[in-house]
């Protein structure tokens, strides 16, 4: 089990504070991680900009965009989440891990598909259930990459871990929106520190909740 001498209790403000501390401590390596994620998202942004007219080319681009979003982008995003967990734990950040998702490719893609489907179905039912499901499944990517769980186990474990923490996760998500907007106010340069802070805060909350559960339930 991890050394918990500097454990931050699972809380909205504690996660933000600890996330900010790690943002400052590991700013340059985490900036590179965020830049890679931004670069990985660029093809989707270009597809959206070039699919205004309804043509066969648009249909092809949209199909390619969906395939990219389902089959490739999650690898980088899940890998980035693992690297943020490394930073939160004061572990060495190895930039080769930005493609670590390829070592667990099937679980990453299936987990991404399962979470998307569950949230989508819940949103179709009602907005509030969709928000609840999204909050309860927020740790799936960490569990797949950090604990090596398969998609079903990751979903089930995330649901158990987040029990009693729903409002904290929701509060952190709402605060993240304001942090992102604040980053936009400082033009493009401010977006990257904002994204680092947001991702570090969620990784901090994951660490705190996981240690709390491991101490009491053996997860």
Order of alpha helices (4+ residues) and beta strands (2+ residues): alpha-alpha-alpha-alpha-alpha-alpha-alpha-alpha-alpha-alpha
